[in-house]
Each structure stands twice: as C-alpha cells, then as structure tokens.
Amino acid sequence: MLCSGRLGQLSKSDIETQEFLQNFDSNSAPVAFTGEEREEWLRQLRGVAVSSDAFTQLSFGVLLDELCKDGSLQSFVEKAFVPSKPALLPRAHFIALPSIQKWFRTTQDETGGVTLNYSHLSNFGDAIVPLEFTPLSTASATDQDGDYFQRAEVPFYMFLEWTKSATLETSERLYLAQASFARLPEALRMDLPTPEIVAQSGTGDVYDTNIWMGIPPTYSPLHRDPNPNLFVQLAGHKIVRILPPEMGDKIFVQVRTALGRSGSAVFRGEDMMKGQEKRLLEDQVWNDTSAPDEAGEVGYEAHVGRGDGLFIPKGWWHSVKGVGEGITASVNWWFR
C-alpha cells in the first residue's frame, strides 16, 4: 500500500559544511565515531542523493520530502511551521547534538548497532527517571492474560543495568518514556541544546522536552500533542505514522465507541497501554489495510535514524514504533 517517493538531492552551503567540520575536528571528534563513520557523515554533507522513501505517504498527496530539504529556518517556518504540515528535515540534520556523540557507542559486532555509553551515563545513575514495565507483545496475544502496564519513578541505574542483558526477545520490557528534560542532571541537559527551529520559529516558548530510551520493540500508541513537536532520533531507528487531525479523530472515536468509552484518554495511561484499546488502536494504524477515508485524507509514514528530525504539527495524530537492533533513543521538544 505504501508508495515510493522520488529521489531528491541535498546540497549544503559552504558555511554549513564549515561549521559541521569544526564540530568534527580531528582533535575533538568523539570516540563514539570511528574514522570511517565520521567520513560517512561528512560525505553526506557534500551533497549526496537521499531517498524520500523515508517519508512515504500511505496513499496519495504531497511528497513531504519536498517541504524542508534545505533544512533552513526560513524554509521550515514557511513550508511546515506556519501551514502546520508534517515535515522530515534533511538526513542527519541534528547529528552534531552532543548527546548523540556522548551518550552512545557503536557496537563492534556484525550488527553495527548502538549501545549506551555506560562509562559516561553511569555517572548519573542516581537520577530519578520514569520507567514503564510491560510484557513483550506478540501477534497472537488476543486476550489479556499476562497483559500489564506499570509506570514508576526509579533510579536511572536500574534502566542501565537492564539494557546490558536485554534483547529483542526479553519477555519483560522496560522503556524510559517521557523523561522530563527539566528533571535531568544539568550535565545531561547541556548535551541537548535547544535547536534553532524550536527557539526561533514561533514565540520561543518551549513547553516541555522529553527523553525516550529503550530496546526495540518499543511503542507509543496513537495520540496527538497540544503543541507543535520536533522529534529527533538520537540512536537506533523508529517508524512514525502520522494522521491529519480529522482522520485521527475519527479512528480514535471509533475505537473508544466500540469499547463503550467516551471522551479522551490519558496519554500513556493504562487504557492506551494495555488491553483492547491498545490492540484496536494498533490494528487501525499499523495493519496496512485501511484506505483513504471518504474525504480523501491520507496518513504518512516516516523512518528516522540517528540525527534525523521530524516535525509533527499541533493536533496531528501519530504513533511510534522502535525497530531494529540495539538501543533506540529520541528527544522531542514541544514548543510554540
């Protein structure tokens, strides 16, 4: 059902390339990058073909890779922020964020995955973070036996220790979900400077900043945000499906009505994270069998990797899945 997009061409100005090269000067390049990896990112800046398949429409409509392919503030404001259109920023647009360089390490095995930089992050093990405890979801899980969801505030070191042995098949899952930036230690906050498009697109008011970390599969159910959202992938890979407000409203109401419920649900509350509502919402968004509705509205899909950024406008519904090997981690800024 997914359509392939067209091949686009990225070009970077000399100034942008120069600034990036300064960030990755040979004397200051982080240990996290191998020499080959560093050269690969620099090669991308010099102008390479980037597939717009990364942001593929579910049925038809404007190819969203057309919106902000130069990554400039002016382009973002005019083509995404003001008209409230979802947009994928150029590949690896945020790769120079200090958190990407300092919090993660590339594994040396054949998977080429990413793991946490334990020697650095263990210094903050006493920080209190929100962890979600869930069972590993299976396609055959159609009843509620063993279905549970619990959220608790615990020391960060508990999550760090769990990730050292967890795999894709680990039955009990931990997800560091929606950890408020304001509650992080100052040294970690310094690794996440506010991006220009967040600070200068609107009033400069940042409503909240949150960290998300886990080992795939991770999942955020269909929901919408009360403010514009810049979503940046720090490590690993995620798939995001995005629906226009009216289309998302319709799906959400249909699911709630089918379950005899009304009103809105608490984001990441028990109704959303376990039981029939979770399964019905997931099926509606991810089963790839739904067609455009009668009004011809469409949904979109974005695949994001390390350093990629995605803009989700206020009121647009979206659901997120972490996929692949190793750690997946993201940060989002809600702003106005």
Secondary structure per residue as TSV (DSSP state, phi and psi in degrees):
chain	resnum	aa	ss	phi	psi
A	1	M	-	360.0	-22.8
A	2	L	-	-79.9	139.5
A	3	C	-	-101.5	146.3
A	4	S	-	-78.5	143.7
A	5	G	-	-89.8	-173.3
A	6	R	-	-97.7	160.7
A	7	L	E	-84.1	125.6
A	8	G	E	-108.8	171.0
A	9	Q	E	-124.5	124.9
A	10	L	-	-92.1	138.5
A	11	S	-	-131.4	140.4
A	12	K	-	-118.1	139.3
A	13	S	-	-71.0	161.4
A	14	D	H	-60.0	-35.3
A	15	I	H	-65.3	-46.9
A	16	E	H	-61.7	-43.1
A	17	T	H	-63.3	-41.0
A	18	Q	H	-62.7	-43.6
A	19	E	H	-63.1	-40.5
A	20	F	H	-66.6	-42.4
A	21	L	H	-60.8	-35.7
A	22	Q	H	-64.3	-39.3
A	23	N	H	-64.5	-27.7
A	24	F	T	-114.7	35.1
A	25	D	-	-55.7	142.0
A	26	S	T	-57.6	-25.1
A	27	N	T	-83.3	-14.3
A	28	S	T	-123.6	0.0
A	29	A	-	-60.3	133.4
A	30	P	-	-68.3	152.0
A	31	V	T	-60.3	-26.3
A	32	A	T	-58.1	-25.4
A	33	F	S	-100.1	132.2
A	34	T	-	-78.6	167.2
A	35	G	H	-60.3	-41.1
A	36	E	H	-64.6	-38.3
A	37	E	H	-68.3	-40.2
A	38	R	H	-61.5	-44.4
A	39	E	H	-64.1	-33.6
A	40	E	H	-64.8	-43.3
A	41	W	H	-66.5	-40.2
A	42	L	H	-65.6	-36.0
A	43	R	H	-61.3	-37.6
A	44	Q	H	-63.6	-34.9
A	45	L	H	-69.0	-23.3
A	46	R	T	-82.4	2.3
A	47	G	T	104.9	87.4
A	48	V	-	-128.2	162.0
A	49	A	E	-71.7	132.4
A	50	V	E	-124.5	125.6
A	51	S	E	-74.2	133.3
A	52	S	G	-81.4	3.7
A	53	D	G	-59.5	-20.7
A	54	A	G	-61.8	-23.5
A	55	F	E	-130.3	87.7
A	56	T	E	-103.8	132.7
A	57	Q	E	-74.6	145.6
A	58	L	S	-75.1	-25.9
A	59	S	S	-140.1	-68.1
A	60	F	S	-158.3	169.3
A	61	G	S	133.4	-167.4
A	62	V	-	-69.5	134.9
A	63	L	-	-73.9	114.6
A	64	L	G	-69.8	-15.2
A	65	D	G	-67.6	-13.6
A	66	E	G	-73.9	-18.4
A	67	L	T	-74.4	-55.7
A	68	C	S	-129.1	43.3
A	69	K	T	-71.4	-16.1
A	70	D	T	-91.0	-12.3
A	71	G	-	73.4	5.6
A	72	S	-	-76.2	156.3
A	73	L	H	-60.3	-44.6
A	74	Q	H	-61.6	-44.4
A	75	S	H	-62.8	-43.1
A	76	F	H	-62.4	-46.5
A	77	V	I	-63.3	-46.4
A	78	E	I	-72.7	-36.5
A	79	K	I	-103.8	-13.7
A	80	A	I	-128.7	-56.5
A	81	F	I	-66.7	-52.7
A	82	V	T	-66.0	-47.8
A	83	P	T	-79.8	-0.6
A	84	S	T	56.5	57.7
A	85	K	-	-117.3	135.6
A	86	P	-	-64.3	146.9
A	87	A	E	-152.4	140.8
A	88	L	E	-96.4	125.6
A	89	L	-	-74.7	165.2
A	90	P	-	-54.7	147.7
A	91	R	T	-52.3	135.8
A	92	A	T	59.1	27.6
A	93	H	T	-61.1	-28.5
A	94	F	T	-111.9	22.7
A	95	I	T	-63.1	-22.4
A	96	A	T	-83.9	2.3
A	97	L	-	-57.5	130.3
A	98	P	H	-56.4	-33.2
A	99	S	H	-61.9	-36.7
A	100	I	H	-64.0	-37.6
A	101	Q	H	-79.1	-34.6
A	102	K	H	-99.1	-26.2
A	103	W	S	-90.4	-13.8
A	104	F	E	-132.3	157.4
A	105	R	E	-134.4	141.5
A	106	T	E	-79.2	131.9
A	107	T	-	-71.6	156.2
A	108	Q	S	-96.5	3.6
A	109	D	S	-85.6	-176.0
A	110	E	T	-70.2	-17.6
A	111	T	T	-73.9	-26.1
A	112	G	-	64.5	25.0
A	113	G	-	-76.1	-172.7
A	114	V	E	-123.8	138.6
A	115	T	E	-123.3	168.4
A	116	L	E	-74.2	149.6
A	117	N	-	-85.8	85.8
A	118	Y	H	-63.5	-36.2
A	119	S	H	-61.9	-30.6
A	120	H	H	-86.9	-50.0
A	121	L	H	-70.7	-24.4
A	122	S	G	-64.5	-18.5
A	123	N	G	-65.4	-15.9
A	124	F	G	-116.5	23.9
A	125	G	T	-61.2	-23.6
A	126	D	T	-84.2	-8.9
A	127	A	S	-62.3	139.6
A	128	I	E	-89.9	126.9
A	129	V	E	-132.5	156.5
A	130	P	E	-84.1	126.8
A	131	L	E	-118.9	139.2
A	132	E	E	-104.5	133.3
A	133	F	E	-110.3	119.8
A	134	T	E	-141.7	162.0
A	135	P	E	-83.2	160.8
A	136	L	-	-68.0	123.4
A	137	S	-	-74.3	143.7
A	138	T	-	-128.9	153.0
A	139	A	T	-63.8	-23.9
A	140	S	T	-91.5	0.5
A	141	A	-	-79.4	94.5
A	142	T	-	-109.2	-6.2
A	143	D	S	-117.3	-174.6
A	144	Q	-	-103.7	12.3
A	145	D	T	-63.9	123.9
A	146	G	T	73.7	7.0
A	147	D	-	-87.4	118.2
A	148	Y	-	-147.6	162.5
A	149	F	-	-150.8	129.0
A	150	Q	E	-141.4	139.8
A	151	R	E	-123.0	132.1
A	152	A	E	-143.7	151.6
A	153	E	E	-92.7	116.4
A	154	V	E	-137.6	164.4
A	155	P	E	-65.2	143.0
A	156	F	H	-56.6	-31.8
A	157	Y	H	-63.1	-25.4
A	158	M	H	-63.4	-41.3
A	159	F	H	-68.2	-43.4
A	160	L	H	-58.0	-44.4
A	161	E	H	-65.8	-39.5
A	162	W	H	-63.1	-40.4
A	163	T	H	-67.4	-20.9
A	164	K	H	-67.0	-26.7
A	165	S	H	-119.1	-11.4
A	166	A	-	-71.2	147.7
A	167	T	-	-132.7	-177.9
A	168	L	T	-59.3	-27.2
A	169	E	T	-97.4	-3.5
A	170	T	-	-56.5	126.5
A	171	S	S	-71.2	-37.8
A	172	E	E	-99.9	123.2
A	173	R	E	-104.3	142.0
A	174	L	E	-118.5	135.3
A	175	Y	E	-134.3	121.4
A	176	L	E	-81.8	100.5
A	177	A	E	-119.1	129.3
A	178	Q	E	56.0	48.7
A	179	A	E	-79.2	118.4
A	180	S	E	-66.6	129.4
A	181	F	G	-54.9	-39.2
A	182	A	G	-63.0	-23.4
A	183	R	G	-96.3	-2.2
A	184	L	S	-76.5	154.0
A	185	P	-	-58.1	149.1
A	186	E	H	-57.6	-37.4
A	187	A	H	-62.1	-35.4
A	188	L	H	-74.7	-36.4
A	189	R	H	-63.3	-33.8
A	190	M	T	-64.9	-21.3
A	191	D	T	-82.4	-2.1
A	192	L	S	-128.3	66.7
A	193	P	-	-63.8	145.8
A	194	T	-	-66.5	124.7
A	195	P	-	-63.9	154.6
A	196	E	H	-58.0	-42.0
A	197	I	H	-69.1	-20.7
A	198	V	H	-80.7	-44.0
A	199	A	H	-74.3	-26.8
A	200	Q	H	-121.3	-4.1
A	201	S	S	-73.8	-40.0
A	202	G	S	-118.9	-125.4
A	203	T	S	-85.1	-8.8
A	204	G	-	85.0	6.9
A	205	D	-	-87.4	112.6
A	206	V	E	-93.7	112.3
A	207	Y	E	-69.9	-43.3
A	208	D	E	-167.8	155.2
A	209	T	E	-130.1	135.5
A	210	N	E	-134.5	149.0
A	211	I	E	-109.1	142.8
A	212	W	E	-133.1	126.2
A	213	M	E	-141.9	141.5
A	214	G	E	-173.9	-179.0
A	215	I	-	-113.1	125.1
A	216	P	S	-55.4	149.2
A	217	P	S	-81.4	131.9
A	218	T	E	-115.2	161.7
A	219	Y	E	-153.4	134.4
A	220	S	E	-122.0	125.5
A	221	P	E	-71.7	170.2
A	222	L	E	-58.8	126.5
A	223	H	E	-159.9	172.7
A	224	R	E	-132.5	155.7
A	225	D	-	-104.6	149.6
A	226	P	S	-80.4	-3.8
A	227	N	S	-141.7	159.2
A	228	P	-	-55.0	148.9
A	229	N	E	-132.0	122.3
A	230	L	E	-100.9	119.1
A	231	F	E	-110.1	121.3
A	232	V	E	-122.7	130.0
A	233	Q	E	-86.6	124.0
A	234	L	E	-93.9	-31.7
A	235	A	E	-158.6	151.3
A	236	G	S	70.9	-156.4
A	237	H	E	-137.3	145.7
A	238	K	E	-138.7	153.9
A	239	I	E	-114.9	130.9
A	240	V	E	-120.7	126.9
A	241	R	E	-108.4	132.1
A	242	I	E	-125.3	133.6
A	243	L	E	-123.7	141.7
A	244	P	-	-59.2	156.0
A	245	P	H	-50.5	-49.3
A	246	E	H	-66.3	-39.1
A	247	M	H	-66.8	-44.5
A	248	G	H	-64.9	-40.6
A	249	D	H	-55.5	-46.2
A	250	K	H	-62.1	-46.6
A	251	I	H	-63.5	-44.9
A	252	F	H	-63.9	-44.3
A	253	V	H	-64.5	-40.6
A	254	Q	H	-60.8	-42.6
A	255	V	H	-67.3	-45.3
A	256	R	H	-64.7	-39.2
A	257	T	H	-65.2	-41.9
A	258	A	H	-60.5	-27.2
A	259	L	T	-96.5	4.8
A	260	G	T	72.5	28.5
A	261	R	-	-116.3	158.5
A	262	S	-	-138.0	168.4
A	263	G	S	76.6	-174.8
A	264	S	-	-90.2	158.9
A	265	A	-	-105.2	154.0
A	266	V	-	-72.5	126.8
A	267	F	T	-60.5	127.7
A	268	R	T	61.4	24.1
A	269	G	S	-81.6	176.1
A	270	E	H	-61.3	-37.5
A	271	D	H	-58.3	-40.1
A	272	M	H	-77.8	-30.6
A	273	M	H	-100.3	-2.1
A	274	K	S	-154.2	164.0
A	275	G	H	76.7	-161.3
A	276	Q	H	-65.7	-37.5
A	277	E	H	-63.0	-43.5
A	278	K	H	-59.2	-45.9
A	279	R	H	-68.5	-39.6
A	280	L	H	-68.2	-43.3
A	281	L	H	-63.4	-43.0
A	282	E	H	-62.4	-40.7
A	283	D	H	-65.2	-41.1
A	284	Q	H	-64.4	-36.7
A	285	V	H	-90.1	-32.6
A	286	W	H	-114.1	-0.3
A	287	N	S	-84.1	-6.1
A	288	D	S	62.8	22.3
A	289	T	-	-112.0	-11.1
A	290	S	-	-79.3	142.5
A	291	A	-	-101.8	169.3
A	292	P	-	-55.6	146.8
A	293	D	-	-75.7	-176.9
A	294	E	T	-61.2	-27.5
A	295	A	T	-83.6	-1.3
A	296	G	-	79.0	15.2
A	297	E	-	-72.0	151.5
A	298	V	-	-128.1	160.8
A	299	G	-	-110.1	165.0
A	300	Y	E	-127.9	157.5
A	301	E	E	-128.0	135.4
A	302	A	E	-124.3	135.5
A	303	H	E	-106.9	119.7
A	304	V	E	-119.1	139.2
A	305	G	-	-123.7	-172.4
A	306	R	T	-55.7	124.9
A	307	G	T	86.7	-4.5
A	308	D	-	-81.4	148.0
A	309	G	E	-126.4	142.5
A	310	L	E	-131.9	129.7
A	311	F	E	-99.5	126.5
A	312	I	E	-118.3	113.7
A	313	P	-	-66.5	159.5
A	314	K	T	-54.9	132.9
A	315	G	T	85.9	-10.1
A	316	W	-	-80.6	130.0
A	317	W	E	-78.5	146.4
A	318	H	E	-155.8	154.2
A	319	S	E	-135.3	145.2
A	320	V	E	-130.8	136.1
A	321	K	E	-126.2	132.5
A	322	G	E	-86.9	132.8
A	323	V	E	-133.6	166.6
A	324	G	S	92.1	-164.3
A	325	E	S	-100.7	156.7
A	326	G	S	73.3	-160.1
A	327	I	-	-77.9	140.1
A	328	T	E	-117.3	133.2
A	329	A	E	-145.5	144.8
A	330	S	E	-144.2	162.8
A	331	V	E	-134.8	144.8
A	332	N	E	-133.6	146.4
A	333	W	E	-114.2	122.7
A	334	W	E	-94.7	123.7
A	335	F	E	-143.8	170.5
A	336	R	-	-132.6	360.0
